[in-house]
Amino acid sequence: MSAATAIRERIYARLLSKYLPRPIRTAAEYKRFTALLLELDEDEHSTPEQDALAEMLTLLIKDYEERRYPLPSVAPDKSKGAATEILNGRRSAAHGAAPPDSISKARGARLR
């Protein structure tokens, strides 16, 4: 929804009074609001009012998920692993693959 899109307040008020969006506290509310968001998302001809409701539901769902399923914090020094080694060229992306230098040497030996 863009900032230039006008919302018709009466229509939006009807949507709000019909679905009563509020902070999600239970799994049942979470299920109901995610189903509603999916329904709104699948509507190819949604109105600006429906888009505004979908945006609000997205924020409410995100808030619930962040409170209910928090991601563990990871210390920066412990987050380094295989991916960092691959990106820094210290490890091959393919498990058990030969390092690039040995492949070039093997090709050169066959050409001699």
N, C-alpha and C positions, 0 to 999 in steps of 0.2 A: 504494500500500500504506500503510495507516495504522499508527501505532505500536501500536494496540490489537490488531492482527491477529497472532495467534500463528502462529509457523512451527514446523512439525513437523520437528525436526532430522534425523531419519532420512531423511525424504523429500527434504529439502533437500540432505543429504549425497549422496544418490543422484544428484540432478540435477547437483550439482557434479562428482561423479566421472565422470558420463557425458559432460558437455560440457567439462570442464576449463577454465573461464574463467581467463584470465591477461592480463597486459599485452600489448597487440597490438604486434607488431614487424614483421609483413610484410603485404603486400597480400592474400595468401591467407588469413591469419588474420582480417583485417578483413572480407573477403568472407564467410567462414564465420560470424563472429559477427553480422554485420548480417543475414544470412539467418535465423539462429536468432532474433534479436530480432524480426524481422518475423513469423516463425512464432508466437512467443509473443504478440506484439501482436494478431495476428488471432484468437487463441483467445478467444472470448467468455466461456468458463467456466473461466478460469485459476484456479489455486490460489494461495494466499499464497506458497507456495514458488516457483512459476513467476514470480510478480510480483517476488519478491526477486531471482531470477536475471535477469529482464529489467532491473531497476534497476541491477544490477551491470554487465550488458552495456552499458547506456546510458552509464554512467560510463567504461567501458573504451573504447568507440567514440569518445566525446567527447574523451577524452584523446589518442587516436591522431590524430583529425582536427585537433586543435589543434596537435599536434606536426608532422604531415605537411603540413597546409595552413594555416599561420599567416596571420592577417589582417594586412595591412600597417598600421603605426601611422601615423596622420595627425595632423599638428599642428593644434591647435584653430583657428588663424587661417586655415589652408588648407581647412578643412572647410566654410567658409561659401561658399555658391554660390547657384544659382537658387532652391533650396528656401527658404533663409533669406530671400532677397529677397521671395519670394512671401508667406511667413508674416509678414513685417514690412510688407507692403503696398506695397513699392517696385516690384513687378513683377506682371504679370498671369499667372495660371496657364495661360491659353490662349495659345498661340503666335500672335502677330499680332492678338490681340484688342484692341479699343479699351479704354482705361481706363474704369472705371465712371463717372467724372465726365463724359466726353464722351458716353456713352450717355444719361445723364440730360439733358444739354444738347440732344442731338439729338431726344429725345422731346419736350422742352419747345418746341423750335422748330416741330415739326410740329403741336403743339396750338394755336399762335398763329394 
